[in-house]
C-alpha cells in the first residue's frame, strides 16, 4: 500500500495542504519528511507517540524521517496549545534532553546508515543575525495572517510576548532549511501546529520556488472527551525511571472499551483487519484486545522482555483475559504460554490426594503463606480480599478440589499484590 493510504486507513491524517499531490508524491519517490520535538523534558510521553508512530509507518513505506529537536526554539517557547508562556530552559538542559529523546526515538525509527536523521535547529538558528533574518525571512510574513492563526488568537486573550510571537517565523524557517539542505518535502505535526506548518510551506515556496507539503494529526481524545495520554498521576512517560514498564502497560490495559479500535490503529503495528476484529469483541473478550494493545505498546517502548514481564505481572495479579488463547492474534503475546507466565511467582505444593479429598480454602491460604493463620484468612475472605484463579472468594467454607486446577496450577491472591502459585506434586 501507498504509505499515504496506510496513514489514512489508520486515522492519522487530519489536515493536508494538498492531499492528492502528496499521495502521488509518496507513490513516486522516497520522500524526506520531518516532525519537530521540543526538548523541554528529558523524556517523550504518550502525547508524542502519534507523530512518532506515523513516522514509523512512513519509514516502513520507504520514506526518510527527520526528527528535529528544537534546541533553539525551546529557548523561545511554542505558544501553540498553551495558555501561558513556557519556562525557558538553559542550553545545557536542552542539550541533555535532546540526547535522551534521540535514544527513545531509536526504539521506533531506524537511524542506522542515514536511514533517519536527528537534527537540532540550534545548528542554524543559534548564530543567526537578527537584521539579516528580518530582511530575508521576516519580509515574507503578513502580521494580519499571523494574527489569524488559531495558536496566536488563543494566546492573545491571556497575553502573548513578542518572543513567542516570533516562534512561527522560526519554525517556518526550519522547514525552509530542511528543504534546502536535506530535500525535505513534508512536515507533520499536531493540529495545533497547522498555522506554523502552513507558514513553513509558504515560506519555502517563496524562498526556493518549490512545492512542499504539510499534514496534521487529529487531536486524540478519550471516549469521555478528555485529552488522551494522562493517568491519575499525570503524564505517562517513555522513560522507565518516570513511568515503570508495568505502569506503562497498565495504562494501556485500562483504556475504555470504546477507545480500543483507534488506539490499536494508532499505537500498534497490527494489520487493520485484525484491529477491527479485536475491537468488535464484546465484554469480557474485549479485555483480551486491551491486553494485546498494552503488550504491543509496551513492546515498542520498552522491548520484548519488559513487555513480557509486564503482561505476566498484570495477568497473574488480576487474571488473564484469554488464558487458553482462544482469540486469534498475530501479536507475539500469543507465544507466552500460561505455565511461563507464573514461573517467577512464589509456589506452594499440594498433593493430588489432598485435592481429591478436598482442601479447606481457609487452610490453603494459611498453609501457602498468604495469610498468617486460619483466622487471618477467614477475616480476609469475609472482607472480600481473597481470590482463587482471579475470582473473589466469598465463602470461607469453600472446598478446593482438582476441579479448581487450571493449566496445572491454582492461582491464589490475597489483597492486591500477594500471590501464590499452587501446583500439584
C-alpha positions, 0 to 999 in steps of 0.5 A: 500500500501507498504509505499515504493510504496506510496513514489514512486507513489508520486515522492519522491524517487530519489536515493536508495542504494538498492531499492528492499531490502528496499521495502521488508524491509518496507513490513516486519517490522516497520522500524526506519528511520531518516532525519537530520535538521540543526538548523541554523534558528529558523524556517523550510521553504518550502525547508524542507517540502519534507523530512518532508512530506515523513516522514509523509507518512512513519509514516502513513505506520507504520514506526518510524521517527527520526528527528535529529537536528544537534546541533553539526554539525551546529557548523561545517557547511554542505558544501553540496549545498553551495558555501561558508562556513556557519556562525557558530552559538553559542550553545545557538542559536542552542539550541533555534532553535532546540526547535522551529523546534521540535514544527513545526515538531509536526504539521506533525509527531506524537511524542506522546508515542515514536511514533517519536523521536527528537534527537540532535547529540550534545548528542554524538558528543559534548564530543567526543575525537578527537584521539579516533574518528580518530582511530575508525571512521576516519580509515574507510574513503578513502580521494580519495572517499571523494574527489569524492563526488559531495558536496566536488568537488563543494566546492573545486573550491571556497575553502573548510576548513578542518572543513567542510571537516570533516562534512561527517565523522560526519554525517556518524557517526550519522547514525552509532549511530542511528543504534546502539542505536535506530535500525535505518535502513534508512536515507533520505535526499536531493540529495545533501546529497547522498555522506554523506548518502552513507558514513553513510551506509558504515560506519555502515556496517563496524562498526556493520556488518549490512545492512542499507539503504539510499534514496534521494529526487529529487531536486524540481524545478519550471516549469521555472527551478528555485529552488522551495520554494522562493517568491519575498521576499525570503524564505517562512517560517513555522513560522507565525511571518516570513511568515503570514498564508495568505502569506503562502497560497498565495504562494501556490495559485500562483504556475504555472499551470504546477507545480500543479500535483507534488506539490499536490503529494508532499505537500498534503495528497490527494489520487493520483487519485484525484491529477491527476484529479485536475491537468488535469483541464484546465484554469480557473478550474485549479485555483480551484486545486491551491486553494485546494493545498494552503488550504491543505498546509496551513492546515498542517502548520498552522491548520484548522482555519488559513487555513480557514481564509486564503482561505476566505481572498484570495477568497473574495479579488480576487474571488473564483475559484469554488464558487458553488463547482462544482469540486469534492474534498475530501479536507475539503475546500469543507465544507466552504460554500460561505455565511461563507466565507464573514461573517467577511467582512464589509456589506452594505444593499440594498433593493430588490426594489432598485435592481429591479429598478436598482442601479447606480454602481457609487452610490453603491460604494459611498453609501457602503463606498468604495469610498468617493463620486460619483466622487471618484468612477467614477475616480476609475472605469475609472482607472480600480480599481473597481470590482463587484463579482471579475470582473473589472468594466469598465463602470461607467454607469453600472446598478446593478440589482438582476441579479448581486446577487450571493449566496445572496450577491454582492461582491464589491472591490475597489483597492486591499484590500477594500471590501464590502459585499452587501446583500439584506434586 
